[in-house]
């Protein structure tokens, strides 16, 4: 997936997944993150985060609070899913198309 196709457009606003992933990974309980756009009837796309947290798993409200001040409100994930690990290719890049 190239950068252009990775761009999420939510309500007419551009959301770059890498920016959101960096904000989420700044949380002390999150060790890895992948952010994708999922179809949303109202906004076109919605921000969804796949997170790896081997210990405590913060809930969505805690993560929203944590991200405020780090990224714009429309970029904050509305949906999260915890996974044991993110799928990666041979070069170590996350294969986001394998995330459902």
mmCIF file as gemmi writes it, N, C-alpha and C atoms, coordinates in Angstrom:
data_model
loop_
_atom_site.group_PDB
_atom_site.id
_atom_site.type_symbol
_atom_site.label_atom_id
_atom_site.label_alt_id
_atom_site.label_comp_id
_atom_site.label_asym_id
_atom_site.label_entity_id
_atom_site.label_seq_id
_atom_site.pdbx_PDB_ins_code
_atom_site.Cartn_x
_atom_site.Cartn_y
_atom_site.Cartn_z
_atom_site.occupancy
_atom_site.B_iso_or_equiv
_atom_site.pdbx_formal_charge
_atom_site.auth_seq_id
_atom_site.auth_asym_id
_atom_site.pdbx_PDB_model_num
ATOM 1 N N . UNK Axp A 1 ? 0.854 -1.177 0 1 0 ? 1 A 1
ATOM 2 C CA . UNK Axp A 1 ? 0 0 0 1 0 ? 1 A 1
ATOM 3 C C . UNK Axp A 1 ? 0.896 1.234 0 1 0 ? 1 A 1
ATOM 4 N N . UNK Axp A 2 ? 0.667 2.151 -0.908 1 0 ? 2 A 1
ATOM 5 C CA . UNK Axp A 2 ? 1.489 3.345 -0.95 1 0 ? 2 A 1
ATOM 6 C C . UNK Axp A 2 ? 0.902 4.439 -0.057 1 0 ? 2 A 1
ATOM 7 N N . UNK Axp A 3 ? 1.626 5.534 0.081 1 0 ? 3 A 1
ATOM 8 C CA . UNK Axp A 3 ? 1.194 6.613 0.981 1 0 ? 3 A 1
ATOM 9 C C . UNK Axp A 3 ? -0.153 7.201 0.607 1 0 ? 3 A 1
ATOM 10 N N . UNK Axp A 4 ? -0.38 7.405 -0.686 1 0 ? 4 A 1
ATOM 11 C CA . UNK Axp A 4 ? -1.628 8.026 -1.116 1 0 ? 4 A 1
ATOM 12 C C . UNK Axp A 4 ? -2.821 7.154 -0.737 1 0 ? 4 A 1
ATOM 13 N N . UNK Axp A 5 ? -2.705 5.834 -0.936 1 0 ? 5 A 1
ATOM 14 C CA . UNK Axp A 5 ? -3.822 4.956 -0.599 1 0 ? 5 A 1
ATOM 15 C C . UNK Axp A 5 ? -3.948 4.783 0.908 1 0 ? 5 A 1
ATOM 16 N N . UNK Axp A 6 ? -2.907 5.095 1.662 1 0 ? 6 A 1
ATOM 17 C CA . UNK Axp A 6 ? -2.964 4.989 3.117 1 0 ? 6 A 1
ATOM 18 C C . UNK Axp A 6 ? -3.695 6.188 3.726 1 0 ? 6 A 1
ATOM 19 N N . UNK Axp A 7 ? -3.815 7.271 2.981 1 0 ? 7 A 1
ATOM 20 C CA . UNK Axp A 7 ? -4.484 8.464 3.474 1 0 ? 7 A 1
ATOM 21 C C . UNK Axp A 7 ? -5.941 8.154 3.793 1 0 ? 7 A 1
ATOM 22 N N . UNK Axp A 8 ? -6.381 8.598 4.954 1 0 ? 8 A 1
ATOM 23 C CA . UNK Axp A 8 ? -7.767 8.436 5.377 1 0 ? 8 A 1
ATOM 24 C C . UNK Axp A 8 ? -8.442 9.792 5.221 1 0 ? 8 A 1
ATOM 25 N N . UNK Axp A 9 ? -9.601 9.811 4.583 1 0 ? 9 A 1
ATOM 26 C CA . UNK Axp A 9 ? -10.355 11.064 4.456 1 0 ? 9 A 1
ATOM 27 C C . UNK Axp A 9 ? -11.644 10.89 5.248 1 0 ? 9 A 1
ATOM 28 N N . UNK Axp A 10 ? -11.724 11.63 6.346 1 0 ? 10 A 1
ATOM 29 C CA . UNK Axp A 10 ? -12.869 11.531 7.247 1 0 ? 10 A 1
ATOM 30 C C . UNK Axp A 10 ? -13.556 12.89 7.337 1 0 ? 10 A 1
ATOM 31 N N . UNK Axp A 11 ? -14.775 12.949 6.846 1 0 ? 11 A 1
ATOM 32 C CA . UNK Axp A 11 ? -15.509 14.209 6.867 1 0 ? 11 A 1
ATOM 33 C C . UNK Axp A 11 ? -14.816 15.307 6.082 1 0 ? 11 A 1
ATOM 34 N N . UNK Axp A 12 ? -14.102 14.927 5.033 1 0 ? 12 A 1
ATOM 35 C CA . UNK Axp A 12 ? -13.401 15.915 4.209 1 0 ? 12 A 1
ATOM 36 C C . UNK Axp A 12 ? -12.037 16.308 4.748 1 0 ? 12 A 1
ATOM 37 N N . UNK Axp A 13 ? -11.633 15.762 5.869 1 0 ? 13 A 1
ATOM 38 C CA . UNK Axp A 13 ? -10.333 16.077 6.473 1 0 ? 13 A 1
ATOM 39 C C . UNK Axp A 13 ? -9.346 14.949 6.198 1 0 ? 13 A 1
ATOM 40 N N . UNK Axp A 14 ? -8.095 15.303 5.939 1 0 ? 14 A 1
ATOM 41 C CA . UNK Axp A 14 ? -7.045 14.314 5.695 1 0 ? 14 A 1
ATOM 42 C C . UNK Axp A 14 ? -6.461 13.82 7.01 1 0 ? 14 A 1
ATOM 43 N N . UNK Axp A 15 ? -6.357 12.506 7.123 1 0 ? 15 A 1
ATOM 44 C CA . UNK Axp A 15 ? -5.749 11.884 8.299 1 0 ? 15 A 1
ATOM 45 C C . UNK Axp A 15 ? -4.621 10.99 7.799 1 0 ? 15 A 1
ATOM 46 N N . UNK Axp A 16 ? -3.4 11.287 8.24 1 0 ? 16 A 1
ATOM 47 C CA . UNK Axp A 16 ? -2.252 10.473 7.871 1 0 ? 16 A 1
ATOM 48 C C . UNK Axp A 16 ? -2.02 9.449 8.979 1 0 ? 16 A 1
ATOM 49 N N . UNK Axp A 17 ? -2.148 8.158 8.664 1 0 ? 17 A 1
ATOM 50 C CA . UNK Axp A 17 ? -2.035 7.111 9.68 1 0 ? 17 A 1
ATOM 51 C C . UNK Axp A 17 ? -0.762 7.184 10.517 1 0 ? 17 A 1
ATOM 52 N N . UNK Axp A 18 ? 0.367 7.501 9.914 1 0 ? 18 A 1
ATOM 53 C CA . UNK Axp A 18 ? 1.625 7.529 10.652 1 0 ? 18 A 1
ATOM 54 C C . UNK Axp A 18 ? 1.571 8.521 11.815 1 0 ? 18 A 1
ATOM 55 N N . UNK Axp A 19 ? 0.949 9.665 11.612 1 0 ? 19 A 1
ATOM 56 C CA . UNK Axp A 19 ? 0.825 10.666 12.672 1 0 ? 19 A 1
ATOM 57 C C . UNK Axp A 19 ? 0.016 10.112 13.85 1 0 ? 19 A 1
ATOM 58 N N . UNK Axp A 20 ? -1.065 9.423 13.548 1 0 ? 20 A 1
ATOM 59 C CA . UNK Axp A 20 ? -1.919 8.856 14.591 1 0 ? 20 A 1
ATOM 60 C C . UNK Axp A 20 ? -1.195 7.701 15.29 1 0 ? 20 A 1
ATOM 61 N N . UNK Axp A 21 ? -0.5 6.874 14.514 1 0 ? 21 A 1
ATOM 62 C CA . UNK Axp A 21 ? 0.25 5.756 15.095 1 0 ? 21 A 1
ATOM 63 C C . UNK Axp A 21 ? 1.312 6.254 16.06 1 0 ? 21 A 1
ATOM 64 N N . UNK Axp A 22 ? 2.007 7.306 15.719 1 0 ? 22 A 1
ATOM 65 C CA . UNK Axp A 22 ? 3.041 7.865 16.604 1 0 ? 22 A 1
ATOM 66 C C . UNK Axp A 22 ? 2.432 8.38 17.908 1 0 ? 22 A 1
ATOM 67 N N . UNK Axp A 23 ? 1.285 9.035 17.805 1 0 ? 23 A 1
ATOM 68 C CA . UNK Axp A 23 ? 0.618 9.536 19.009 1 0 ? 23 A 1
ATOM 69 C C . UNK Axp A 23 ? 0.196 8.38 19.908 1 0 ? 23 A 1
ATOM 70 N N . UNK Axp A 24 ? -0.366 7.339 19.327 1 0 ? 24 A 1
ATOM 71 C CA . UNK Axp A 24 ? -0.804 6.186 20.116 1 0 ? 24 A 1
ATOM 72 C C . UNK Axp A 24 ? 0.379 5.465 20.758 1 0 ? 24 A 1
ATOM 73 N N . UNK Axp A 25 ? 1.472 5.321 20.028 1 0 ? 25 A 1
ATOM 74 C CA . UNK Axp A 25 ? 2.641 4.618 20.557 1 0 ? 25 A 1
ATOM 75 C C . UNK Axp A 25 ? 3.367 5.409 21.643 1 0 ? 25 A 1
ATOM 76 N N . UNK Axp A 26 ? 3.039 6.679 21.792 1 0 ? 26 A 1
ATOM 77 C CA . UNK Axp A 26 ? 3.602 7.469 22.884 1 0 ? 26 A 1
ATOM 78 C C . UNK Axp A 26 ? 2.976 7.083 24.226 1 0 ? 26 A 1
ATOM 79 N N . UNK Axp A 27 ? 1.83 6.404 24.191 1 0 ? 27 A 1
ATOM 80 C CA . UNK Axp A 27 ? 1.183 5.937 25.424 1 0 ? 27 A 1
ATOM 81 C C . UNK Axp A 27 ? 2.053 4.83 26.018 1 0 ? 27 A 1
ATOM 82 N N . UNK Axp A 28 ? 2.288 4.856 27.324 1 0 ? 28 A 1
ATOM 83 C CA . UNK Axp A 28 ? 3.205 3.882 27.929 1 0 ? 28 A 1
ATOM 84 C C . UNK Axp A 28 ? 2.767 2.414 27.822 1 0 ? 28 A 1
ATOM 85 N N . UNK Axp A 29 ? 1.494 2.148 27.612 1 0 ? 29 A 1
ATOM 86 C CA . UNK Axp A 29 ? 1.022 0.76 27.529 1 0 ? 29 A 1
ATOM 87 C C . UNK Axp A 29 ? 0.955 0.22 26.107 1 0 ? 29 A 1
ATOM 88 N N . UNK Axp A 30 ? 1.138 1.081 25.108 1 0 ? 30 A 1
ATOM 89 C CA . UNK Axp A 30 ? 1.021 0.676 23.708 1 0 ? 30 A 1
ATOM 90 C C . UNK Axp A 30 ? 2.417 0.483 23.13 1 0 ? 30 A 1
ATOM 91 N N . UNK Axp A 31 ? 2.694 -0.721 22.591 1 0 ? 31 A 1
ATOM 92 C CA . UNK Axp A 31 ? 4.018 -0.983 22.029 1 0 ? 31 A 1
ATOM 93 C C . UNK Axp A 31 ? 4.031 -0.938 20.505 1 0 ? 31 A 1
ATOM 94 N N . UNK Axp A 32 ? 2.867 -1.065 19.874 1 0 ? 32 A 1
ATOM 95 C CA . UNK Axp A 32 ? 2.809 -1.023 18.425 1 0 ? 32 A 1
ATOM 96 C C . UNK Axp A 32 ? 1.394 -0.627 18.006 1 0 ? 32 A 1
ATOM 97 N N . UNK Axp A 33 ? 1.282 0.024 16.855 1 0 ? 33 A 1
ATOM 98 C CA . UNK Axp A 33 ? -0.028 0.475 16.373 1 0 ? 33 A 1
ATOM 99 C C . UNK Axp A 33 ? -0.053 0.509 14.856 1 0 ? 33 A 1
ATOM 100 N N . UNK Axp A 34 ? -1.221 0.229 14.318 1 0 ? 34 A 1
ATOM 101 C CA . UNK Axp A 34 ? -1.479 0.383 12.891 1 0 ? 34 A 1
ATOM 102 C C . UNK Axp A 34 ? -2.841 1.052 12.761 1 0 ? 34 A 1
ATOM 103 N N . UNK Axp A 35 ? -2.906 2.08 11.944 1 0 ? 35 A 1
ATOM 104 C CA . UNK Axp A 35 ? -4.134 2.844 11.779 1 0 ? 35 A 1
ATOM 105 C C . UNK Axp A 35 ? -4.601 2.719 10.336 1 0 ? 35 A 1
ATOM 106 N N . UNK Axp A 36 ? -5.899 2.435 10.178 1 0 ? 36 A 1
ATOM 107 C CA . UNK Axp A 36 ? -6.502 2.276 8.855 1 0 ? 36 A 1
ATOM 108 C C . UNK Axp A 36 ? -7.816 3.053 8.816 1 0 ? 36 A 1
ATOM 109 N N . UNK Axp A 37 ? -8.311 3.259 7.617 1 0 ? 37 A 1
ATOM 110 C CA . UNK Axp A 37 ? -9.624 3.859 7.43 1 0 ? 37 A 1
ATOM 111 C C . UNK Axp A 37 ? -10.649 2.768 7.193 1 0 ? 37 A 1
ATOM 112 N N . UNK Axp A 38 ? -11.778 2.88 7.858 1 0 ? 38 A 1
ATOM 113 C CA . UNK Axp A 38 ? -12.879 1.948 7.633 1 0 ? 38 A 1
ATOM 114 C C . UNK Axp A 38 ? -14.076 2.748 7.137 1 0 ? 38 A 1
ATOM 115 N N . UNK Axp A 39 ? -14.909 2.104 6.341 1 0 ? 39 A 1
ATOM 116 C CA . UNK Axp A 39 ? -16.054 2.772 5.73 1 0 ? 39 A 1
ATOM 117 C C . UNK Axp A 39 ? -17.014 3.27 6.803 1 0 ? 39 A 1
ATOM 118 N N . UNK Axp A 40 ? -17.464 4.5 6.632 1 0 ? 40 A 1
ATOM 119 C CA . UNK Axp A 40 ? -18.435 5.108 7.524 1 0 ? 40 A 1
ATOM 120 C C . UNK Axp A 40 ? -19.454 5.854 6.661 1 0 ? 40 A 1
ATOM 121 N N . UNK Axp A 41 ? -20.727 5.548 6.837 1 0 ? 41 A 1
ATOM 122 C CA . UNK Axp A 41 ? -21.765 6.157 6.004 1 0 ? 41 A 1
ATOM 123 C C . UNK Axp A 41 ? -21.825 7.67 6.14 1 0 ? 41 A 1
ATOM 124 N N . UNK Axp A 42 ? -21.616 8.166 7.344 1 0 ? 42 A 1
ATOM 125 C CA . UNK Axp A 42 ? -21.724 9.605 7.58 1 0 ? 42 A 1
ATOM 126 C C . UNK Axp A 42 ? -20.467 10.376 7.175 1 0 ? 42 A 1
ATOM 127 N N . UNK Axp A 43 ? -19.293 9.858 7.54 1 0 ? 43 A 1
ATOM 128 C CA . UNK Axp A 43 ? -18.052 10.592 7.359 1 0 ? 43 A 1
ATOM 129 C C . UNK Axp A 43 ? -17.216 10.121 6.17 1 0 ? 43 A 1
ATOM 130 N N . UNK Axp A 44 ? -17.641 9.087 5.484 1 0 ? 44 A 1
ATOM 131 C CA . UNK Axp A 44 ? -16.855 8.543 4.376 1 0 ? 44 A 1
ATOM 132 C C . UNK Axp A 44 ? -15.919 7.458 4.875 1 0 ? 44 A 1
ATOM 133 N N . UNK Axp A 45 ? -15.034 7.84 5.781 1 0 ? 45 A 1
ATOM 134 C CA . UNK Axp A 45 ? -14.158 6.899 6.454 1 0 ? 45 A 1
ATOM 135 C C . UNK Axp A 45 ? -14.063 7.282 7.926 1 0 ? 45 A 1
ATOM 136 N N . UNK Axp A 46 ? -13.757 6.285 8.717 1 0 ? 46 A 1
ATOM 137 C CA . UNK Axp A 46 ? -13.553 6.48 10.155 1 0 ? 46 A 1
ATOM 138 C C . UNK Axp A 46 ? -12.172 5.929 10.48 1 0 ? 46 A 1
ATOM 139 N N . UNK Axp A 47 ? -11.512 6.509 11.465 1 0 ? 47 A 1
ATOM 140 C CA . UNK Axp A 47 ? -10.178 6.079 11.87 1 0 ? 47 A 1
ATOM 141 C C . UNK Axp A 47 ? -10.3 4.89 12.825 1 0 ? 47 A 1
ATOM 142 N N . UNK Axp A 48 ? -9.619 3.797 12.469 1 0 ? 48 A 1
ATOM 143 C CA . UNK Axp A 48 ? -9.587 2.607 13.323 1 0 ? 48 A 1
ATOM 144 C C . UNK Axp A 48 ? -8.138 2.275 13.632 1 0 ? 48 A 1
ATOM 145 N N . UNK Axp A 49 ? -7.878 1.923 14.889 1 0 ? 49 A 1
ATOM 146 C CA . UNK Axp A 49 ? -6.529 1.574 15.309 1 0 ? 49 A 1
ATOM 147 C C . UNK Axp A 49 ? -6.458 0.124 15.76 1 0 ? 49 A 1
ATOM 148 N N . UNK Axp A 50 ? -5.441 -0.571 15.292 1 0 ? 50 A 1
ATOM 149 C CA . UNK Axp A 50 ? -5.096 -1.905 15.778 1 0 ? 50 A 1
ATOM 150 C C . UNK Axp A 50 ? -3.892 -1.707 16.695 1 0 ? 50 A 1
ATOM 151 N N . UNK Axp A 51 ? -4.024 -2.142 17.93 1 0 ? 51 A 1
ATOM 152 C CA . UNK Axp A 51 ? -3.008 -1.857 18.937 1 0 ? 51 A 1
ATOM 153 C C . UNK Axp A 51 ? -2.448 -3.135 19.548 1 0 ? 51 A 1
ATOM 154 N N . UNK Axp A 52 ? -1.158 -3.068 19.873 1 0 ? 52 A 1
ATOM 155 C CA . UNK Axp A 52 ? -0.499 -4.141 20.606 1 0 ? 52 A 1
ATOM 156 C C . UNK Axp A 52 ? -0.141 -3.585 21.977 1 0 ? 52 A 1
ATOM 157 N N . UNK Axp A 53 ? -0.701 -4.211 23.009 1 0 ? 53 A 1
ATOM 158 C CA . UNK Axp A 53 ? -0.434 -3.816 24.392 1 0 ? 53 A 1
ATOM 159 C C . UNK Axp A 53 ? -0.294 -5.106 25.203 1 0 ? 53 A 1
ATOM 160 N N . UNK Axp A 54 ? 0.941 -5.548 25.44 1 0 ? 54 A 1
ATOM 161 C CA . UNK Axp A 54 ? 1.139 -6.846 26.077 1 0 ? 54 A 1
ATOM 162 C C . UNK Axp A 54 ? 0.671 -6.916 27.536 1 0 ? 54 A 1
ATOM 163 N N . UNK Axp A 55 ? 0.56 -5.801 28.178 1 0 ? 55 A 1
ATOM 164 C CA . UNK Axp A 55 ? 0.103 -5.777 29.573 1 0 ? 55 A 1
ATOM 165 C C . UNK Axp A 55 ? -1.304 -5.209 29.669 1 0 ? 55 A 1
ATOM 166 N N . UNK Axp A 56 ? -1.415 -4.083 30.323 1 0 ? 56 A 1
ATOM 167 C CA . UNK Axp A 56 ? -2.7 -3.406 30.487 1 0 ? 56 A 1
ATOM 168 C C . UNK Axp A 56 ? -3.164 -2.841 29.152 1 0 ? 56 A 1
ATOM 169 N N . UNK Axp A 57 ? -4.451 -2.973 28.892 1 0 ? 57 A 1
ATOM 170 C CA . UNK Axp A 57 ? -5.036 -2.465 27.646 1 0 ? 57 A 1
ATOM 171 C C . UNK Axp A 57 ? -5.933 -1.265 27.952 1 0 ? 57 A 1
ATOM 172 N N . UNK Axp A 58 ? -5.455 -0.053 27.651 1 0 ? 58 A 1
ATOM 173 C CA . UNK Axp A 58 ? -6.268 1.138 27.92 1 0 ? 58 A 1
ATOM 174 C C . UNK Axp A 58 ? -7.566 1.103 27.113 1 0 ? 58 A 1
ATOM 175 N N . UNK Axp A 59 ? -8.648 1.606 27.706 1 0 ? 59 A 1
ATOM 176 C CA . UNK Axp A 59 ? -9.915 1.641 26.966 1 0 ? 59 A 1
ATOM 177 C C . UNK Axp A 59 ? -9.936 2.843 26.024 1 0 ? 59 A 1
ATOM 178 N N . UNK Axp A 60 ? -10.958 2.886 25.179 1 0 ? 60 A 1
ATOM 179 C CA . UNK Axp A 60 ? -11.049 3.913 24.138 1 0 ? 60 A 1
ATOM 180 C C . UNK Axp A 60 ? -11.076 5.321 24.725 1 0 ? 60 A 1
ATOM 181 N N . UNK Axp A 61 ? -11.77 5.504 25.853 1 0 ? 61 A 1
ATOM 182 C CA . UNK Axp A 61 ? -11.843 6.84 26.451 1 0 ? 61 A 1
ATOM 183 C C . UNK Axp A 61 ? -10.486 7.311 26.951 1 0 ? 61 A 1
ATOM 184 N N . UNK Axp A 62 ? -9.72 6.415 27.551 1 0 ? 62 A 1
ATOM 185 C CA . UNK Axp A 62 ? -8.382 6.78 28.02 1 0 ? 62 A 1
ATOM 186 C C . UNK Axp A 62 ? -7.493 7.16 26.84 1 0 ? 62 A 1
ATOM 187 N N . UNK Axp A 63 ? -7.579 6.403 25.758 1 0 ? 63 A 1
ATOM 188 C CA . UNK Axp A 63 ? -6.758 6.714 24.592 1 0 ? 63 A 1
ATOM 189 C C . UNK Axp A 63 ? -7.163 8.029 23.941 1 0 ? 63 A 1
ATOM 190 N N . UNK Axp A 64 ? -8.47 8.309 23.897 1 0 ? 64 A 1
ATOM 191 C CA . UNK Axp A 64 ? -8.928 9.592 23.351 1 0 ? 64 A 1
ATOM 192 C C . UNK Axp A 64 ? -8.367 10.746 24.173 1 0 ? 64 A 1
ATOM 193 N N . UNK Axp A 65 ? -8.453 10.618 25.499 1 0 ? 65 A 1
ATOM 194 C CA . UNK Axp A 65 ? -7.91 11.658 26.378 1 0 ? 65 A 1
ATOM 195 C C . UNK Axp A 65 ? -6.411 11.819 26.174 1 0 ? 65 A 1
ATOM 196 N N . UNK Axp A 66 ? -5.705 10.704 26.044 1 0 ? 66 A 1
ATOM 197 C CA . UNK Axp A 66 ? -4.268 10.741 25.856 1 0 ? 66 A 1
ATOM 198 C C . UNK Axp A 66 ? -3.895 11.448 24.549 1 0 ? 66 A 1
ATOM 199 N N . UNK Axp A 67 ? -4.66 11.202 23.496 1 0 ? 67 A 1
ATOM 200 C CA . UNK Axp A 67 ? -4.347 11.769 22.181 1 0 ? 67 A 1
ATOM 201 C C . UNK Axp A 67 ? -4.698 13.251 22.056 1 0 ? 67 A 1
ATOM 202 N N . UNK Axp A 68 ? -5.657 13.724 22.859 1 0 ? 68 A 1
ATOM 203 C CA . UNK Axp A 68 ? -6.015 15.142 22.797 1 0 ? 68 A 1
ATOM 204 C C . UNK Axp A 68 ? -4.783 15.979 23.123 1 0 ? 68 A 1
ATOM 205 N N . UNK Axp A 69 ? -4.521 16.989 22.33 1 0 ? 69 A 1
ATOM 206 C CA . UNK Axp A 69 ? -3.341 17.824 22.52 1 0 ? 69 A 1
ATOM 207 C C . UNK Axp A 69 ? -2.14 17.315 21.727 1 0 ? 69 A 1
ATOM 208 N N . UNK Axp A 70 ? -2.202 16.058 21.312 1 0 ? 70 A 1
ATOM 209 C CA . UNK Axp A 70 ? -1.133 15.496 20.492 1 0 ? 70 A 1
ATOM 210 C C . UNK Axp A 70 ? -1.52 15.518 19.007 1 0 ? 70 A 1
ATOM 211 N N . UNK Axp A 71 ? -2.792 15.231 18.739 1 0 ? 71 A 1
ATOM 212 C CA . UNK Axp A 71 ? -3.307 15.255 17.371 1 0 ? 71 A 1
ATOM 213 C C . UNK Axp A 71 ? -4.69 15.898 17.387 1 0 ? 71 A 1
ATOM 214 N N . UNK Axp A 72 ? -5.125 16.357 16.227 1 0 ? 72 A 1
ATOM 215 C CA . UNK Axp A 72 ? -6.441 16.993 16.109 1 0 ? 72 A 1
ATOM 216 C C . UNK Axp A 72 ? -7.543 15.992 16.459 1 0 ? 72 A 1
ATOM 217 N N . UNK Axp A 73 ? -8.637 16.482 16.969 1 0 ? 73 A 1
ATOM 218 C CA . UNK Axp A 73 ? -9.742 15.644 17.407 1 0 ? 73 A 1
ATOM 219 C C . UNK Axp A 73 ? -10.286 14.721 16.339 1 0 ? 73 A 1
ATOM 220 N N . UNK Axp A 74 ? -10.349 15.184 15.088 1 0 ? 74 A 1
ATOM 221 C CA . UNK Axp A 74 ? -10.902 14.348 14.032 1 0 ? 74 A 1
ATOM 222 C C . UNK Axp A 74 ? -9.967 13.198 13.658 1 0 ? 74 A 1
ATOM 223 N N . UNK Axp A 75 ? -8.723 13.243 14.109 1 0 ? 75 A 1
ATOM 224 C CA . UNK Axp A 75 ? -7.751 12.189 13.814 1 0 ? 75 A 1
ATOM 225 C C . UNK Axp A 75 ? -7.747 11.092 14.875 1 0 ? 75 A 1
ATOM 226 N N . UNK Axp A 76 ? -8.354 11.35 16.005 1 0 ? 76 A 1
ATOM 227 C CA . UNK Axp A 76 ? -8.358 10.384 17.106 1 0 ? 76 A 1
ATOM 228 C C . UNK Axp A 76 ? -9.214 9.182 16.723 1 0 ? 76 A 1
ATOM 229 N N . UNK Axp A 77 ? -8.679 7.962 16.871 1 0 ? 77 A 1
ATOM 230 C CA . UNK Axp A 77 ? -9.456 6.773 16.51 1 0 ? 77 A 1
ATOM 231 C C . UNK Axp A 77 ? -10.757 6.68 17.287 1 0 ? 77 A 1
ATOM 232 N N . UNK Axp A 78 ? -11.811 6.304 16.587 1 0 ? 78 A 1
ATOM 233 C CA . UNK Axp A 78 ? -13.122 6.086 17.216 1 0 ? 78 A 1
ATOM 234 C C . UNK Axp A 78 ? -13.348 4.609 17.498 1 0 ? 78 A 1
ATOM 235 N N . UNK Axp A 79 ? -12.533 3.78 16.844 1 0 ? 79 A 1
ATOM 236 C CA . UNK Axp A 79 ? -12.625 2.339 17.008 1 0 ? 79 A 1
ATOM 237 C C . UNK Axp A 79 ? -11.217 1.803 17.252 1 0 ? 79 A 1
ATOM 238 N N . UNK Axp A 80 ? -11.074 0.919 18.252 1 0 ? 80 A 1
ATOM 239 C CA . UNK Axp A 80 ? -9.795 0.268 18.491 1 0 ? 80 A 1
ATOM 240 C C . UNK Axp A 80 ? -10.006 -1.235 18.581 1 0 ? 80 A 1
ATOM 241 N N . UNK Axp A 81 ? -8.973 -1.941 18.215 1 0 ? 81 A 1
ATOM 242 C CA . UNK Axp A 81 ? -8.98 -3.396 18.353 1 0 ? 81 A 1
ATOM 243 C C . UNK Axp A 81 ? -7.589 -3.807 18.805 1 0 ? 81 A 1
ATOM 244 N N . UNK Axp A 82 ? -7.542 -4.605 19.866 1 0 ? 82 A 1
ATOM 245 C CA . UNK Axp A 82 ? -6.259 -5.1 20.344 1 0 ? 82 A 1
ATOM 246 C C . UNK Axp A 82 ? -5.927 -6.407 19.645 1 0 ? 82 A 1
ATOM 247 N N . UNK Axp A 83 ? -4.662 -6.541 19.244 1 0 ? 83 A 1
ATOM 248 C CA . UNK Axp A 83 ? -4.166 -7.75 18.603 1 0 ? 83 A 1
ATOM 249 C C . UNK Axp A 83 ? -2.865 -8.158 19.298 1 0 ? 83 A 1
ATOM 250 N N . UNK Axp A 84 ? -2.526 -9.446 19.2 1 0 ? 84 A 1
ATOM 251 C CA . UNK Axp A 84 ? -1.292 -9.94 19.817 1 0 ? 84 A 1
ATOM 252 C C . UNK Axp A 84 ? -0.062 -9.379 19.104 1 0 ? 84 A 1
ATOM 253 N N . UNK Axp A 85 ? -0.156 -9.277 17.771 1 0 ? 85 A 1
ATOM 254 C CA . UNK Axp A 85 ? 0.913 -8.668 16.975 1 0 ? 85 A 1
ATOM 255 C C . UNK Axp A 85 ? 0.337 -8.198 15.655 1 0 ? 85 A 1
ATOM 256 N N . UNK Axp A 86 ? 1.028 -7.274 15.024 1 0 ? 86 A 1
ATOM 257 C CA . UNK Axp A 86 ? 0.599 -6.76 13.728 1 0 ? 86 A 1
ATOM 258 C C . UNK Axp A 86 ? 1.218 -7.609 12.628 1 0 ? 86 A 1
ATOM 259 N N . UNK Axp A 87 ? 0.477 -7.864 11.547 1 0 ? 87 A 1
ATOM 260 C CA . UNK Axp A 87 ? 1.04 -8.647 10.439 1 0 ? 87 A 1
ATOM 261 C C . UNK Axp A 87 ? 2.108 -7.819 9.714 1 0 ? 87 A 1
ATOM 262 N N . UNK Axp A 88 ? 3.222 -8.446 9.434 1 0 ? 88 A 1
ATOM 263 C CA . UNK Axp A 88 ? 4.337 -7.753 8.773 1 0 ? 88 A 1
ATOM 264 C C . UNK Axp A 88 ? 4.846 -8.583 7.605 1 0 ? 88 A 1
ATOM 265 N N . UNK Axp A 89 ? 5.411 -7.882 6.622 1 0 ? 89 A 1
ATOM 266 C CA . UNK Axp A 89 ? 6.013 -8.583 5.49 1 0 ? 89 A 1
ATOM 267 C C . UNK Axp A 89 ? 7.475 -8.895 5.806 1 0 ? 89 A 1
ATOM 268 N N . UNK Axp A 90 ? 8.18 -9.458 4.849 1 0 ? 90 A 1
ATOM 269 C CA . UNK Axp A 90 ? 9.567 -9.873 5.062 1 0 ? 90 A 1
ATOM 270 C C . UNK Axp A 90 ? 10.496 -8.715 5.426 1 0 ? 90 A 1
ATOM 271 N N . UNK Axp A 91 ? 10.162 -7.513 4.973 1 0 ? 91 A 1
ATOM 272 C CA . UNK Axp A 91 ? 10.995 -6.357 5.302 1 0 ? 91 A 1
ATOM 273 C C . UNK Axp A 91 ? 10.577 -5.664 6.59 1 0 ? 91 A 1
ATOM 274 N N . UNK Axp A 92 ? 9.572 -6.2 7.269 1 0 ? 92 A 1
ATOM 275 C CA . UNK Axp A 92 ? 9.174 -5.658 8.566 1 0 ? 92 A 1
ATOM 276 C C . UNK Axp A 92 ? 8.084 -4.614 8.519 1 0 ? 92 A 1
ATOM 277 N N . UNK Axp A 93 ? 7.583 -4.296 7.336 1 0 ? 93 A 1
ATOM 278 C CA . UNK Axp A 93 ? 6.514 -3.3 7.23 1 0 ? 93 A 1
ATOM 279 C C . UNK Axp A 93 ? 5.158 -3.945 7.55 1 0 ? 93 A 1
ATOM 280 N N . UNK Axp A 94 ? 4.296 -3.192 8.21 1 0 ? 94 A 1
ATOM 281 C CA . UNK Axp A 94 ? 2.97 -3.695 8.542 1 0 ? 94 A 1
ATOM 282 C C . UNK Axp A 94 ? 2.178 -3.871 7.257 1 0 ? 94 A 1
ATOM 283 N N . UNK Axp A 95 ? 1.568 -5.028 7.111 1 0 ? 95 A 1
ATOM 284 C CA . UNK Axp A 95 ? 0.72 -5.304 5.949 1 0 ? 95 A 1
ATOM 285 C C . UNK Axp A 95 ? -0.725 -4.99 6.346 1 0 ? 95 A 1
ATOM 286 N N . UNK Axp A 96 ? -1.08 -3.73 6.196 1 0 ? 96 A 1
ATOM 287 C CA . UNK Axp A 96 ? -2.375 -3.242 6.653 1 0 ? 96 A 1
ATOM 288 C C . UNK Axp A 96 ? -3.549 -3.889 5.934 1 0 ? 96 A 1
ATOM 289 N N . UNK Axp A 97 ? -3.34 -4.329 4.705 1 0 ? 97 A 1
ATOM 290 C CA . UNK Axp A 97 ? -4.443 -4.959 3.985 1 0 ? 97 A 1
ATOM 291 C C . UNK Axp A 97 ? -4.862 -6.292 4.625 1 0 ? 97 A 1
ATOM 292 N N . UNK Axp A 98 ? -4.021 -6.845 5.487 1 0 ? 98 A 1
ATOM 293 C CA . UNK Axp A 98 ? -4.365 -8.088 6.185 1 0 ? 98 A 1
ATOM 294 C C . UNK Axp A 98 ? -5.175 -7.837 7.445 1 0 ? 98 A 1
ATOM 295 N N . UNK Axp A 99 ? -5.273 -6.592 7.845 1 0 ? 99 A 1
ATOM 296 C CA . UNK Axp A 99 ? -6.081 -6.243 9.019 1 0 ? 99 A 1
ATOM 297 C C . UNK Axp A 99 ? -7.531 -6.126 8.575 1 0 ? 99 A 1
ATOM 298 N N . UNK Axp A 100 ? -8.43 -6.744 9.315 1 0 ? 100 A 1
ATOM 299 C CA . UNK Axp A 100 ? -9.848 -6.712 8.897 1 0 ? 100 A 1
ATOM 300 C C . UNK Axp A 100 ? -10.621 -5.658 9.647 1 0 ? 100 A 1
